[in-house]
Amino acid sequence: MSNNYYELLGVYRSEPAAYSDVPLSEIKQGYHAALLDNHPDKQQQQQQQTGSAPLLSIPLIKAAFAVLSNAAERAEYDKKLITGGGVAVASAGLPPRATGCTMDLSELTIHEDDPENFRWTSACRCGEDEGYVLTERDLEANGDLTSIVVQCVGCSLWIEVQYDIEEE
């Protein structure tokens, strides 16, 4: 999965600060290409031919474009991208109504195999045992927010995960 909304739309730069200079025309071009590449009909054909799961969901592509095409939201996003806070693609900027359900972080299975970056997972109804994956870094990057929206790795379903911020 892409690291940020720009990369999700096929816009790549070597440094986070360089994204601020990307012209809107390049973002629009990337948006249209991402929509075409990830159109459900095209994904269905690709899945039948290769057996691979869809790459990106249309709601995620639209969420990325909505943020990057709005000057105020883009400026805030760029600021967070440069400072490293709150830009996880997992959160997608979608409102809670776009999710399949709301869960508390305590309802997810915790994996403590990496003490530097705990991981939480939950099964999805599509059959993925660890369809929803959330990392400690995702939560830290989400800033002061107390919920994050996560897409299943195997389908286009989403969940909203709510959590409390613990002070260290």
Secondary structure, 3 states (H helix, E strand, C coil): CCCCHHHHCCCCCCCHHHHHHCCHHHHHHHHHHHHHHCCHHHHHHHHHHHCCCCCCCHHHHHHHHHHHCCHHHHHHHHHHHHHCCCCCHHHCCCCHHHCCEEEEHHHCEEECCCCCCCEEEECCCCCCCCCEEEEHHHHHHCCCCCEEEEECCCCCCEEEEECCCCCC
